[in-house]
């Protein structure tokens, strides 16, 4: 995946999460579909890049990965997950 796709995914994740609002989450598919539509790609091909981007953002403290509604360790989670912005302190 090119860096520009990854930067588009980062922007889409953060924009969609902000639009949902504090305490609400988005699915990884939301970001994949958003970027795929603008680039004429199959959104399924973007799911792994979305996951990598989400993990990086979570490690940077800019995103929270949720598993079953609870924050998950970005280095150790499996299965269905959602994305949200960190709660303001």
N, C-alpha and C positions, 0 to 999 in steps of 0.2 A: 504494500500500500504506500502510496506516495505521501510525503510529508504534508502536502497541501490538503489531502483528504483527511489526514489526522488532525490538522489544525481546524478544518471545517467541522469535524466531529466534536472536537473540544468546544468550539464556539456553539454548536447546536446543543450539546449536553447542558452547558451552562445557561444558555438562553432559555431552553425549554424548562429547565428546573426552576429558574427565576420566575418564569411566567406562571408556573404552577403555584408558586408561593411557599412561604415558610411552613414547614410541617407536612408538605405534600411531596409526592415523588413522581418520577417518570419511569417508564420502562426503557430498557436499552433499545428496543425496537423503535421507539419514538424517534430517537436520535438517528438511528440507521435509516429509517424511512425518510426523514427530513433531508438528510444529505444525499441519499440515493435519488430522490426526486429531482434535485437540482443538478445532478450529474448524469442522469439517465443510466443508473446502475441498478442491479438487483439488490435490494436492501439486505437480503440474507448474507451477501458477501461481506457486508460491513459489520456483522455482529461480533466477530473476533476483534477487529480494530476498535470497536466501541468498548469492548471489555478492557483491552489494553489501555485505552485512553482513560477510562473510568478509574482503573487501578492507579495510573500515574497521578491523576487529579486527587484521588483519595490520599495517596502518600504525601502529596503536597499540602493536604489539609483544605483543599478547595471544594471537595465533594465528599459525600458520605454514601457508602454502598450499604444498602439494606438487604438483609436476608430474613424473611419471615417477620418483617416490620422492625427489626432491630439492627443496629450498626454491626457490620461484619468486618473482620480483619481483611484488608485488601490483599494480603499475601496468602490468605487461607480461607477461601469460600468456594462453595460449589453450588450448582443448581440455579434455580430461578432467583434473580435479584432485581432490585430497583435502585434508583439513584435520586438523591436529594442534596440540597445545599446544607452546609453545616448550620446549626442553630446559632444566631447571634449571641455573643456573650454579654 
